């Protein structure tokens, strides 16, 4: 029996994975609840397993059903894995959105860059501010992270306070913005925190994440010592890193040239919102070729090996304005996101093969994470002193390590959940009480598909085992009018014996049709199914894989 003031939590994305974050909080009873959504992000498609899929988004069926009770969507910060799905999914929800100034401005720029983007209003909340959203009081607490204006949320309700950390770290010397607000977290701990919903990304790493100021020093040293041209690639949203690169260039007497639309967009938003105050003007890519080699630094997109991004094009020597030569230097001021290793490795190998010096975080401190390591997680627990901790934002190993750390730190109750689990936070003993609809949506071109859609399933199979197309023209008695048409796509031309597979398939089709009983030959659907089975078996016999088969029977 639901209590009148039950406080609920459910992750619909971002648990058991890194990316695609969407959390919801519910307040009320089983007859009437208000829901608050936190973040609405994406993951990126894997061409090996999801060919042609650009983005992966959380399934929001439950929120669509509860749309009239959805009081708002709050953004912790403006990384794609936290706000990248809004343009596509907001039209299904049409709820108010709340964000701080930089996040709202970057979202507006993102909308402007999208074709046919809906008009999505965003209410701007001051950093450190608190607003009422339905029955929830939401407080934005500044935290250090790798993008400006990142915030944890203190969600105040009659049933208790929840601290939703978002992405954070402890950095006493961030380049942009204030450090993580230890004082406010301690105050909340004194008030009493019902639950801490915490970032687990670096729970497998001991110690503390180094500071951005240390990275800035390393980059300044490398740029000053470099001969020839210098290119730096980093996450475009890491404005603190962009400032560090700009300062290093100025000290070395180099002009900064911005290469890549995403980078240019973030730089513009950062200047408009005051996060680049005092930073010299950057130059456009057209100027690059007119500057002496020792007087230029190219700030490039493409740190994750994106094939159309600036650095990949430079590495292939097909960028219209920017080139690199032997003796030049490229600094990867980033970490490679799991799944992108091959693409990044291909770029690095291509650059090295051209005699270009490549520097990564494997050898120099040119990148630090924006997420907390174990000692920082312990600090947060000691400040907040929650009665319950739920690890989120991580794969199974990260969640397990965070949970183990929390238990060792004395948290009374630790609960690991999965996407779709509905958790009662209070009052009473917390626990999983139900399962909500959850899953994934795939963005395929301009269309959103669910994970069981024909296009997604068949394209994956087609990528693995090819496809056979057969067209058969028959009389109304099932006699062949002419030779069948056969077309093989993505299938080897010959078998191991050197025999042509097209011919083998053709012979299989003809013999199957001729051997069918008279009743099945007069049924086009039955004939198509018999031919499909025979062709799949024949190709499997010769190749060892079963292709997709499409058989079209035309009765003339």
C-alpha positions as CSV (number, residue, x, y, z in Angstrom):
1,X,0.0,0.0,0.0
2,X,1.5,3.3,-1.1
3,X,2.1,5.9,1.5
4,X,0.8,9.5,0.7
5,X,4.3,10.9,0.6
6,X,6.4,8.2,-1.0
7,X,9.6,9.5,-2.7
8,X,10.6,7.4,-5.6
9,X,13.6,7.2,-7.9
10,X,14.1,5.4,-11.2
11,X,16.9,5.4,-13.7
12,X,15.7,5.1,-17.3
13,X,19.2,5.4,-18.7
14,X,22.8,5.7,-17.4
15,X,22.9,2.8,-15.1
16,X,24.9,-0.3,-16.2
17,X,26.4,2.0,-18.9
18,X,28.2,5.3,-19.2
19,X,26.0,7.7,-21.3
20,X,22.3,8.1,-22.1
21,X,21.5,9.5,-18.7
22,X,17.9,9.9,-17.6
23,X,16.7,9.8,-14.0
24,X,13.3,10.4,-12.7
25,X,12.0,11.2,-9.2
26,X,8.4,10.7,-8.1
27,X,6.5,12.1,-5.2
28,X,3.0,11.2,-4.1
29,X,0.9,8.0,-3.8
30,X,-0.1,5.3,-6.3
31,X,-3.2,7.2,-7.3
32,X,-1.4,10.6,-8.0
33,X,2.3,11.2,-8.4
34,X,4.3,14.1,-9.7
35,X,7.4,13.3,-11.6
36,X,10.7,15.3,-12.1
37,X,13.2,14.3,-14.8
38,X,16.9,14.9,-14.5
39,X,18.9,15.0,-17.7
40,X,18.1,13.5,-21.1
41,X,21.2,12.3,-22.9
42,X,22.5,10.1,-25.6
43,X,25.0,7.4,-26.3
44,X,26.8,7.0,-29.6
45,X,26.3,4.2,-32.1
46,X,28.8,1.5,-32.6
47,X,29.3,0.8,-36.4
48,X,30.4,-2.7,-35.7
49,X,27.2,-3.7,-33.8
50,X,24.8,-1.0,-34.9
51,X,25.6,-0.1,-38.5
52,X,24.1,3.2,-39.6
53,X,22.9,4.1,-36.1
54,X,24.0,7.7,-35.2
55,X,22.7,8.0,-31.7
56,X,21.1,5.9,-28.9
57,X,18.5,7.5,-26.6
58,X,16.5,6.3,-23.6
59,X,13.1,4.9,-24.2
60,X,10.7,7.4,-22.6
61,X,7.4,5.4,-22.9
62,X,6.8,5.8,-19.2
63,X,7.2,9.5,-19.2
64,X,4.9,9.8,-22.2
65,X,2.3,7.9,-20.3
66,X,2.8,10.2,-17.3
67,X,3.2,13.4,-19.3
68,X,0.4,15.3,-17.5
69,X,2.2,14.6,-14.2
70,X,5.7,15.5,-15.5
71,X,6.4,18.8,-13.8
72,X,9.8,19.5,-15.4
73,X,13.2,18.4,-16.8
74,X,16.3,19.7,-15.0
75,X,19.8,19.7,-16.6
76,X,22.9,19.1,-14.5
77,X,25.2,20.2,-17.3
78,X,25.5,20.4,-21.1
79,X,27.4,17.3,-22.1
80,X,25.8,15.2,-24.8
81,X,25.3,12.2,-22.6
82,X,23.2,14.5,-20.3
83,X,21.3,16.7,-22.8
84,X,21.8,15.3,-26.3
85,X,18.4,13.7,-26.6
86,X,16.3,16.7,-25.9
87,X,15.8,18.0,-29.4
88,X,14.5,14.6,-30.6
89,X,12.5,13.6,-27.5
90,X,11.1,16.8,-26.0
91,X,8.3,17.1,-28.6
92,X,6.9,13.9,-27.0
93,X,7.0,15.4,-23.5
94,X,6.6,19.2,-23.9
95,X,7.6,19.8,-20.2
96,X,9.4,22.8,-18.8
97,X,13.2,22.7,-18.9
98,X,15.4,24.2,-16.3
99,X,19.2,24.9,-16.7
100,X,21.8,27.4,-15.8
101,X,23.0,30.1,-18.3
102,X,25.8,28.3,-20.1
103,X,23.9,25.1,-20.5
104,X,20.9,27.0,-21.8
105,X,23.0,29.0,-24.3
106,X,24.8,25.9,-25.6
107,X,21.5,24.2,-26.0
108,X,20.2,27.1,-27.9
109,X,23.2,27.1,-30.2
110,X,22.8,23.3,-30.7
111,X,19.1,23.9,-31.7
112,X,20.2,26.6,-34.1
113,X,22.6,24.3,-35.8
114,X,20.0,21.5,-36.3
115,X,17.7,21.6,-39.3
116,X,14.0,21.9,-38.4
117,X,14.7,22.0,-34.7
118,X,11.5,22.6,-32.6
119,X,11.2,25.7,-30.5
120,X,12.1,24.5,-27.1
121,X,12.0,27.1,-24.2
122,X,14.4,26.8,-21.4
123,X,14.1,28.6,-18.0
124,X,17.4,29.9,-16.8
125,X,18.3,29.2,-13.1
126,X,21.2,31.0,-11.4
127,X,24.1,28.9,-10.2
128,X,23.6,28.1,-6.6
129,X,19.9,29.0,-6.9
130,X,16.9,27.1,-5.7
131,X,13.5,26.9,-7.5
132,X,10.2,25.2,-6.9
133,X,9.1,22.7,-9.6
134,X,5.8,21.2,-8.6
135,X,6.2,19.6,-5.2
136,X,10.0,19.5,-5.6
137,X,12.5,22.2,-4.4
138,X,15.5,21.9,-6.6
139,X,18.8,23.5,-5.6
140,X,21.7,23.8,-8.0
141,X,25.0,23.2,-6.2
142,X,28.2,24.1,-8.1
143,X,30.6,21.2,-8.7
144,X,33.9,21.0,-10.7
145,X,33.7,19.1,-13.9
146,X,35.0,19.3,-17.5
147,X,32.4,21.8,-18.7
148,X,31.3,25.1,-17.3
149,X,28.4,25.4,-14.8
150,X,28.1,21.8,-13.8
151,X,25.8,21.2,-10.8
152,X,24.8,18.6,-8.4
153,X,21.1,18.8,-7.4
154,X,19.7,18.9,-3.9
155,X,16.1,17.8,-4.4
156,X,14.1,18.9,-1.4
157,X,10.8,17.2,-0.6
158,X,8.5,16.6,2.3
159,X,9.8,13.0,2.4
160,X,13.4,14.1,2.7
161,X,16.4,15.5,0.7
162,X,18.1,13.7,-2.1
163,X,21.5,14.7,-3.5
164,X,21.9,13.9,-7.2
165,X,25.5,14.5,-7.9
166,X,25.5,14.6,-11.7
167,X,29.1,14.5,-13.0
168,X,31.6,16.0,-10.6
169,X,35.1,15.9,-9.1
170,X,37.0,17.7,-6.4
171,X,39.4,20.2,-8.0
172,X,40.7,22.9,-5.7
173,X,42.1,24.9,-8.7
174,X,39.7,24.7,-11.6
175,X,40.5,27.0,-14.5
176,X,36.9,28.0,-14.9
177,X,34.2,28.3,-12.3
178,X,34.2,27.7,-8.5
179,X,35.5,24.5,-6.9
180,X,33.0,21.9,-5.7
181,X,30.9,23.5,-3.0
182,X,32.1,21.5,0.1
183,X,30.4,23.9,2.5
184,X,27.0,23.5,1.0
185,X,27.3,19.7,0.9
186,X,28.3,19.6,4.6
187,X,25.3,21.8,5.4
188,X,23.0,19.4,3.7
189,X,24.6,16.6,5.6
190,X,23.8,18.4,8.8
191,X,20.2,18.8,7.7
192,X,19.9,15.1,6.9
193,X,20.2,13.5,3.5
194,X,17.9,10.7,2.7
195,X,19.7,9.4,-0.4
196,X,22.9,10.1,-2.4
197,X,22.6,9.2,-6.1
198,X,26.2,9.3,-7.2
199,X,28.6,9.3,-10.2
200,X,30.5,6.0,-10.4
201,X,32.6,6.6,-13.5
202,X,36.0,6.5,-11.7
203,X,35.1,4.3,-8.8
204,X,37.7,1.8,-10.0
205,X,40.5,4.3,-9.6
206,X,42.3,5.0,-6.4
207,X,43.4,8.4,-5.1
208,X,42.2,11.7,-6.5
209,X,41.9,13.1,-10.0
210,X,44.6,15.7,-10.8
211,X,43.7,19.3,-11.2
212,X,43.1,21.2,-14.4
213,X,45.8,23.6,-13.4
214,X,48.4,20.8,-13.7
215,X,47.3,20.0,-17.2
216,X,47.5,23.7,-18.1
217,X,51.2,23.8,-17.0
218,X,52.0,20.7,-19.0
219,X,50.4,22.1,-22.2
220,X,52.2,25.4,-21.7
221,X,55.5,23.6,-21.5
222,X,54.8,21.4,-24.6
223,X,53.6,24.3,-26.7
224,X,56.6,26.5,-25.8
225,X,59.1,23.7,-26.6
226,X,57.4,22.7,-29.9
227,X,59.0,23.3,-33.3
228,X,56.9,23.9,-36.3
229,X,53.1,23.9,-36.2
230,X,51.1,22.7,-33.2
231,X,47.7,21.2,-33.2
232,X,45.7,20.5,-30.0
233,X,42.6,18.4,-30.0
234,X,40.3,18.1,-27.0
235,X,36.6,17.8,-26.1
236,X,35.0,21.0,-27.5
237,X,32.9,21.5,-24.4
238,X,35.9,21.6,-22.1
239,X,36.1,25.4,-22.0
240,X,38.7,25.3,-19.1
241,X,41.0,23.3,-21.4
242,X,40.4,25.7,-24.3
243,X,41.4,28.6,-22.0
244,X,44.6,26.7,-21.0
245,X,45.5,26.1,-24.6
246,X,44.9,29.8,-25.4
247,X,47.1,30.9,-22.5
248,X,49.8,28.4,-23.7
249,X,49.6,29.8,-27.2
250,X,49.9,33.4,-26.1
251,X,52.9,32.7,-23.9
252,X,54.6,31.0,-26.9
253,X,53.7,33.8,-29.3
254,X,51.3,31.7,-31.3
255,X,47.9,32.6,-32.8
256,X,45.0,30.2,-32.1
257,X,43.1,29.0,-35.1
258,X,39.8,27.3,-34.4
259,X,39.2,24.3,-36.7
260,X,35.8,22.5,-36.6
261,X,32.2,23.7,-36.3
262,X,31.6,22.2,-32.8
263,X,34.7,23.9,-31.4
264,X,33.7,27.2,-33.0
265,X,30.2,26.9,-31.5
266,X,31.4,26.3,-28.0
267,X,33.9,29.1,-28.2
268,X,31.2,31.5,-29.2
269,X,28.9,30.4,-26.4
270,X,31.7,30.6,-23.9
271,X,32.5,34.2,-24.9
272,X,28.8,35.2,-24.8
273,X,28.4,33.8,-21.3
274,X,31.6,35.3,-19.9
275,X,33.7,32.1,-19.6
276,X,36.3,33.3,-22.0
277,X,36.7,36.9,-20.6
278,X,40.3,38.1,-21.0
279,X,41.1,35.4,-23.6
280,X,42.6,36.7,-26.9
281,X,40.5,36.5,-30.1
282,X,40.9,33.3,-32.1
283,X,41.4,33.2,-35.8
284,X,39.4,31.3,-38.4
285,X,40.8,28.4,-40.4
286,X,41.2,30.5,-43.5
287,X,44.1,32.4,-41.8
288,X,46.0,29.2,-41.0
289,X,48.0,28.9,-44.2
290,X,49.2,32.6,-44.0
291,X,50.8,32.3,-40.5
292,X,54.4,31.2,-40.0
293,X,54.8,27.6,-38.8
294,X,56.1,28.7,-35.4
295,X,53.4,31.3,-34.9
296,X,50.2,29.1,-35.2
297,X,48.3,26.7,-33.0
298,X,45.3,24.8,-34.4
299,X,42.6,24.0,-31.9
300,X,40.8,21.0,-33.6
301,X,37.8,18.9,-33.2
302,X,38.2,15.1,-33.6
303,X,39.7,13.8,-30.3
304,X,37.5,10.7,-30.6
305,X,38.5,9.8,-34.1
306,X,35.3,11.1,-35.7
307,X,35.9,10.6,-39.5
308,X,34.5,13.9,-40.5
309,X,36.0,16.0,-37.7
310,X,38.9,18.4,-38.4
311,X,41.8,16.2,-37.1
312,X,40.8,13.1,-39.1
313,X,40.7,15.2,-42.2
314,X,44.0,16.8,-41.4
315,X,45.5,13.4,-40.8
316,X,44.2,12.2,-44.2
317,X,45.6,15.4,-45.8
318,X,42.2,16.3,-47.2
319,X,41.3,19.4,-45.1
320,X,40.8,22.3,-47.4
321,X,42.7,24.8,-45.2
322,X,44.8,23.1,-42.6
323,X,47.8,20.8,-43.1
324,X,50.6,19.3,-41.0
325,X,54.1,18.2,-41.9
326,X,56.9,16.2,-40.5
327,X,58.3,17.8,-37.4
328,X,55.0,19.4,-36.4
329,X,53.3,18.4,-33.1
330,X,49.8,17.1,-32.2
331,X,48.6,17.0,-28.6
332,X,45.7,14.8,-27.7
333,X,44.4,16.6,-24.6
334,X,41.6,14.0,-24.1
335,X,41.0,10.4,-23.2
336,X,39.7,7.9,-25.7
337,X,36.1,6.9,-24.9
338,X,35.7,3.1,-24.9
339,X,34.7,2.0,-28.3
340,X,36.7,4.7,-30.1
341,X,40.1,3.1,-29.7
342,X,40.4,1.9,-33.3
343,X,39.4,5.2,-34.8
344,X,41.7,7.3,-32.6
345,X,44.6,4.8,-33.1
346,X,44.2,5.0,-36.9
347,X,44.6,8.8,-36.7
348,X,47.6,8.6,-34.4
349,X,49.3,6.0,-36.6
350,X,48.6,8.1,-39.7
351,X,50.2,11.2,-38.1
352,X,53.2,9.3,-36.8
353,X,53.8,7.7,-40.2
354,X,54.1,11.3,-41.6
355,X,56.8,12.2,-39.1
356,X,54.5,14.2,-36.9
357,X,55.1,14.1,-33.1
358,X,52.0,12.9,-31.3
359,X,51.7,13.5,-27.5
360,X,48.9,11.7,-25.5
361,X,48.1,11.2,-21.8
362,X,50.0,8.0,-21.9
363,X,53.3,9.9,-21.6
364,X,52.4,13.4,-20.4
365,X,49.7,15.0,-18.1
366,X,47.8,16.5,-21.0
367,X,44.4,15.3,-19.8
368,X,42.5,14.7,-16.5
369,X,39.1,13.2,-15.9
370,X,36.2,15.3,-14.8
371,X,34.9,12.5,-12.5
372,X,35.8,11.6,-8.9
373,X,38.2,8.8,-7.9
374,X,37.9,6.8,-4.7
375,X,39.2,9.4,-2.2
376,X,36.8,12.0,-3.7
377,X,33.9,9.6,-3.4
378,X,34.8,9.1,0.3
379,X,34.9,12.8,0.8
380,X,31.4,13.3,-0.7
381,X,30.0,10.5,1.5
382,X,31.6,12.1,4.6
383,X,30.2,15.5,3.8
384,X,26.6,14.4,2.9
385,X,26.4,11.4,5.3
386,X,23.4,9.8,3.4
387,X,21.2,7.1,4.9
388,X,21.1,5.5,1.4
389,X,23.5,5.5,-1.5
390,X,22.6,4.4,-5.0
391,X,25.5,4.2,-7.5
392,X,24.7,5.4,-11.0
393,X,26.6,6.6,-14.1
394,X,28.7,3.5,-14.6
395,X,28.9,0.0,-15.9
396,X,28.4,-3.0,-13.6
397,X,32.0,-2.9,-12.4
398,X,31.9,0.8,-11.6
399,X,28.6,0.4,-9.7
400,X,29.9,-2.5,-7.7
401,X,33.1,-0.8,-6.7
402,X,31.2,2.4,-5.7
403,X,28.8,0.3,-3.6
404,X,31.6,-1.5,-1.9
405,X,33.4,1.8,-1.1
406,X,30.1,3.2,0.3
407,X,29.6,0.2,2.6
408,X,33.2,0.5,3.8
409,X,32.6,4.2,4.5
410,X,29.7,3.4,6.8
411,X,26.7,4.2,4.6
412,X,23.8,2.4,6.4
413,X,22.1,1.2,3.2
414,X,23.6,0.8,-0.3
415,X,21.4,-0.3,-3.2
416,X,22.4,-1.3,-6.8
417,X,19.7,-1.0,-9.3
418,X,19.3,-1.2,-13.1
419,X,17.6,0.9,-15.7
420,X,13.8,0.6,-15.2
421,X,13.9,-0.3,-11.5
422,X,11.5,1.8,-9.4
423,X,13.1,2.4,-6.1
424,X,11.3,3.7,-3.0
425,X,13.7,6.0,-1.2
426,X,11.4,6.7,1.7
427,X,9.7,6.8,4.1
428,X,10.5,3.4,5.6
429,X,13.0,0.9,4.4
430,X,14.2,1.7,0.9
431,X,14.0,-0.9,-1.9
432,X,13.1,-1.8,-5.4
433,X,9.3,-2.0,-5.6
434,X,8.4,-2.2,-9.3
435,X,9.9,-2.1,-12.8
436,X,9.0,0.6,-15.3
437,X,9.2,0.3,-19.1
438,X,12.7,1.1,-20.3
439,X,15.0,0.5,-23.2
440,X,16.7,2.2,-26.1
441,X,15.7,4.2,-29.1
442,X,18.0,4.4,-32.1
443,X,18.3,7.4,-34.3
444,X,18.6,6.2,-37.8
445,X,19.0,9.2,-40.1
446,X,16.1,11.4,-39.1
447,X,13.9,8.5,-37.8
448,X,13.7,7.2,-34.2
449,X,13.4,3.4,-34.0
450,X,13.1,1.1,-31.1
451,X,15.6,-1.7,-30.5
452,X,13.4,-4.3,-32.0
453,X,12.7,-2.4,-35.2
454,X,13.1,-4.3,-38.5
455,X,15.6,-1.9,-39.8
456,X,18.0,-2.2,-36.8
457,X,17.7,-6.0,-36.6
458,X,18.0,-6.7,-40.3
459,X,20.9,-4.3,-40.9
460,X,22.9,-5.9,-38.2
461,X,22.3,-9.3,-39.7
462,X,23.0,-8.0,-43.2
463,X,26.3,-6.5,-42.1
464,X,27.3,-9.9,-40.8
465,X,26.1,-12.3,-43.5
466,X,25.0,-10.3,-46.6
467,X,21.8,-10.6,-48.5
468,X,20.3,-12.6,-51.4
469,X,17.6,-11.2,-53.6
470,X,15.6,-13.5,-55.9
471,X,12.8,-12.6,-58.4
472,X,10.8,-15.4,-59.9
473,X,8.1,-15.0,-62.6
474,X,5.6,-17.9,-62.8
475,X,2.3,-18.8,-64.5
476,X,-0.9,-19.2,-62.4
477,X,0.0,-23.0,-62.5
478,X,3.4,-22.3,-60.9
479,X,5.5,-22.9,-64.1
480,X,8.6,-20.7,-64.6
481,X,8.0,-18.1,-67.3
482,X,11.7,-17.3,-67.6
483,X,15.0,-17.7,-65.7
484,X,14.9,-16.3,-62.1
485,X,16.8,-13.1,-61.4
486,X,19.4,-13.6,-58.6
487,X,21.5,-10.9,-56.9
488,X,24.0,-11.4,-54.1
489,X,25.0,-8.5,-51.9
490,X,27.9,-8.7,-49.3
491,X,28.5,-12.3,-50.1
492,X,31.8,-13.8,-51.5
493,X,31.9,-14.3,-55.3
494,X,33.2,-17.9,-55.1
495,X,33.3,-20.8,-52.7
496,X,36.5,-22.5,-51.6
497,X,36.4,-24.7,-54.7
498,X,36.3,-21.6,-56.9
499,X,32.7,-22.2,-57.9
500,X,30.6,-19.0,-58.5
501,X,28.0,-18.6,-55.7
502,X,25.6,-16.7,-58.0
503,X,25.4,-19.9,-60.1
504,X,24.9,-22.1,-57.1
505,X,22.1,-20.0,-55.9
506,X,20.5,-19.9,-59.3
507,X,20.6,-23.6,-59.6
508,X,19.1,-24.0,-56.1
509,X,16.2,-21.7,-57.0
510,X,15.4,-23.5,-60.3
511,X,15.6,-27.0,-58.8
512,X,13.5,-26.0,-55.7
513,X,10.7,-24.6,-57.8
514,X,10.6,-27.6,-60.1
515,X,10.6,-30.1,-57.2
516,X,7.8,-28.4,-55.3
517,X,4.4,-30.3,-55.2
518,X,1.8,-28.9,-57.5
519,X,-0.3,-27.4,-54.7
520,X,2.7,-25.4,-53.3
521,X,3.7,-24.2,-56.8
522,X,0.3,-22.6,-57.2
523,X,0.7,-20.7,-53.9
524,X,3.2,-17.8,-54.3
525,X,3.8,-17.4,-50.6
526,X,4.5,-21.1,-50.1
527,X,6.9,-21.1,-53.1
528,X,8.7,-18.0,-51.8
529,X,9.2,-19.6,-48.3
530,X,10.5,-22.9,-49.8
531,X,12.9,-21.1,-52.0
532,X,14.1,-18.9,-49.1
533,X,14.9,-21.9,-46.9
534,X,16.6,-23.7,-49.8
535,X,18.8,-20.7,-50.7
536,X,19.8,-20.0,-47.1
537,X,20.8,-23.6,-46.6
538,X,22.7,-23.7,-49.9
539,X,24.7,-20.5,-49.1
540,X,25.4,-21.8,-45.6
541,X,26.7,-25.0,-47.0
542,X,29.1,-23.2,-49.3
543,X,30.1,-20.2,-47.0
544,X,29.3,-21.1,-43.4
545,X,27.0,-18.2,-42.9
546,X,23.3,-17.8,-43.4
547,X,22.4,-14.6,-45.3
548,X,19.1,-12.7,-45.3
549,X,17.0,-13.8,-48.3
550,X,14.3,-11.9,-50.0
551,X,12.2,-13.8,-52.5
552,X,9.7,-12.1,-54.8
553,X,7.3,-14.3,-56.7
554,X,5.4,-12.6,-59.5
555,X,2.4,-14.5,-61.0
556,X,2.0,-13.6,-64.7
